[in-house]
Amino acid sequence: MADQIRSLDDLRAAVEAAAPAAETATAAPRQPQRDALGRAYATGKRKDAVARVWIRPGSGKVTVNGKPVAEYFARPVLQMILRQPFRVAGVEGQFDVMATVEGGGLSGQAGAVKHGISKALQFYEPALRAPLKAAGFLTRDSRVVERKKYGKRKARRSFQFSKR
């Protein structure tokens, strides 16, 4: 670092000298990732649940483990969780979803399918990445159940104290 910046003019000159190098180092735009059948695939995870999700253009039909979404996720809240990525991206009713999910409970499975749908939408159409990322749907929720510790009844709960 023999060339030190001591004034604003020196800083401006250094920035202008570095500007052409920065312009050539831009990354290539993202390309859609689709298979031979025109589908996009992604894996979603939440708690202990893992979902494999395929999306393709269609009428908005969603099947989870071979069942309609209303039959597999009976609670309306879980169905709403699945529809969130489509609503945020503004593509409701434009994609058919086929998902297989295993592990965890229904709430974790719904979160896993939502994560998988979000990732698959962004793979299918890279322009949808910005709204999905802003909504936080592309980030895997890393919260998992804390393990049980020895000498404890659960992860943190101790055995009941007995004075005598």
N, C-alpha and C positions, 0 to 999 in steps of 0.2 A: 504494500500500500504506500508506495512512494509518492503517488499523486494524491494529495490530500485536498479536500474541499473546504475552503475557508470562507467563501461568500456565496450569496444567492446566485451570482452570475456563474461561478464555478459549478454549482449544483445544476443550474439550467443547462449548461453545456454538457455536463455528464449525462443528464437525462436524455438530451437530444442525440447524443452519440450512441446511447444504448437503445433508443427507440426502434431503429431499423432491425436490430437483432431480435427484439421482442415481437415484432410483427411477423417475422418468418417462423417463429416458434409456436404458432397457434396450432391447436389440436384439430384433427380432422373431425368433421361433423359425424354424429352417431348414425349408424346404418340400422335399418330394421332387421330384426333377427326372426325369420320365419322358416318353418320346415317346408317340405315338398307339398304338403296339403294346405298351406297358407295359414298355419296356426302358429301362435307364439306360445312358448312354454316357460314356466317359471316355478320355482319352489318357494313356498312361504312357510314361515315358522313362527310359533308363538307358544310359550311355556314348553310343554312336552309334545305338542301337536306339530305334525309335519304334513303340509299339503302340496300335492303336485297339481298344477293348474295349467290347462290348455285353453286359449281363447281363439276364436275365429269370428269373422263377420257373420252376423245372423240377426235373429229377431229378439234376442235378449233372454233366451232360455238358459237356465242355470241348473245343472245336475251335479249333485255331490254324492259320490259313492253309488252311482247308478240310480239315485232317487231325485225327484224334484226338490228344489231348495225348500219349499214350503212343508214338505214331508220330513226332510232330514233335520232342518232347523225349525222346529215348530214355534218357538218363541219369536214374536215380531221384532224384538230388539236384535236378535242374532241375524235375522233377515235384513234388517236395516244396516247392520255392520257390513254385510256383504255388498250392499248397493252403494256404499259411500265412495269407493274409488271411481265408479262410473259417473256419479253425480258431480264429483269434484272435477273430473276430466271433461265433463259435458258430453258424454257419449252414451247416455242411458238408452237401453234398448237396441244398441247397434252391434253387440257382441254376444255370441253364445259361449257359455263357460262349461267346461267339463273338468271336474276336480275329484281327486281321490285324496282322502285325508285319514290319518291314523294317529293314535296316541292322544293323551290328554283327555279333557272333558269337552263338552259342547262349546263353552265359551272360548277356550283356547283354540279349538278347531275352527271356529268362526273367524277368530283373529288371524289364524294361519292362512285360511282361504283368502281373506281380505289382503294380506301381505302378498300372497301369490298372484292375485288378480292385479294388484298395483304394479308389481314387477313385470308381469306379462303384458300389460297395457303399454308400459314404457318400452318394452322390447318390440312390440308390434308397431307402435308409432312413437318414435323418439321425441316428437314435439310435445307429447303429453307428459314428459318427465318433469317439467317446471311446476305445473300445478300439483302434481302428485307429491313431489319432493317438498313443496311449500306446506302442504297439508300434513307432512310427516308420515306418509303411507309407505315410503320406500325404506324406512329405517326399521330394522327388526327390533321389536320390543324385547330387551335382554333380561327383563325381570323373570326369574324362575324361583321355585320354592327353595327356601334355605334348607340345607341338610340338617338332620338331627345330630346333636352333639352328645358325646358320652357324658354320663353323670346328670343328664337333663331328661325331662319327660318328653319334650319336643325340641325344636331348634333353640328356643330361648326359655321356655317355661320350665321352671324347676319343680321338683317334687314338693308336696306340701310339707311345711316345716312342722315337726312335732316336738313340743317342749319336753314331754315325758312319755 
